[in-house]
Amino acid sequence: MKIGTVTGVVWATRKAACLSGQTFLVVRTEADELVAADQVGAGTGDRVLLATGTVASRYCMDAPVDAAVVAILDPEGKHGRP
């Protein structure tokens, strides 16, 4: 799993039927920038948790994806925790 920040959205005018209704986000991690299938309704500026590889495709009902946003992370200390 990786942590990253959503920097944008990828719009697809046509896509495979198994990806119908799927939103794609551009996510920057420490190492790179990638496109991830959004499973939680994240938006630009959100820090997110990514599942990658085979786990990501299974999370997306076996769709052909290499990365999936599976959580939006709370800012540190938002809930009174260090």
C-alpha positions in Angstrom: 0.0 0.0 0.0 1.1 3.6 -0.6 0.2 7.0 0.6 -0.3 9.9 -1.9 -2.0 13.2 -2.6 -4.7 13.6 -5.3 -3.5 16.2 -7.8 -6.1 15.9 -10.5 -8.7 13.9 -12.4 -8.4 11.9 -15.6 -11.4 12.1 -17.9 -12.1 9.2 -20.3 -14.7 9.8 -23.1 -14.7 6.0 -23.9 -13.5 3.1 -21.7 -13.9 -0.6 -21.4 -17.3 -1.8 -20.2 -15.9 -3.1 -16.9 -14.7 0.5 -16.1 -18.1 2.0 -16.7 -19.0 4.6 -14.0 -15.4 4.5 -12.6 -13.6 7.7 -11.8 -9.8 8.0 -12.2 -7.6 10.3 -10.2 -4.0 11.4 -10.6 -2.2 10.7 -7.4 1.4 11.8 -6.5 3.3 9.6 -4.1 6.9 10.2 -2.9 8.2 8.1 -5.7 6.0 8.8 -8.7 2.7 10.0 -10.1 0.1 7.5 -11.2 -3.6 7.1 -12.1 -5.8 5.3 -9.6 -9.4 4.1 -9.7 -11.3 6.0 -7.0 -13.4 3.8 -4.7 -14.1 6.3 -1.9 -15.0 9.7 -3.5 -11.7 11.4 -3.0 -11.0 14.9 -4.4 -8.1 17.1 -5.4 -5.8 17.8 -2.4 -6.9 14.8 -0.4 -4.2 12.5 1.1 -5.2 9.0 0.2 -4.3 5.4 0.8 -3.6 3.3 -2.4 -3.9 -0.4 -3.0 -1.7 -1.4 -5.9 -1.1 -4.4 -8.1 -3.3 -7.5 -8.0 -5.0 -6.3 -4.8 -6.2 -3.1 -6.6 -7.8 -5.1 -9.5 -9.5 -7.4 -7.0 -10.9 -4.4 -5.0 -12.3 -3.1 -8.3 -14.2 -6.3 -9.1 -11.3 -7.6 -11.3 -11.2 -4.6 -13.5 -7.9 -4.0 -15.3 -6.4 -1.4 -12.8 -3.0 -1.2 -11.2 -3.9 1.2 -8.4 -7.1 2.0 -6.4 -7.8 4.7 -3.8 -9.2 2.8 -0.9 -9.2 5.4 1.9 -9.1 9.2 2.5 -6.6 10.0 5.3 -7.5 12.4 8.1 -5.0 15.3 8.6 -2.7 14.5 11.5 -4.2 15.6 14.8 -7.7 16.3 13.4 -9.3 14.0 16.0 -7.0 15.0 18.9 -4.5 12.2 18.2 -0.8 13.1 17.6 
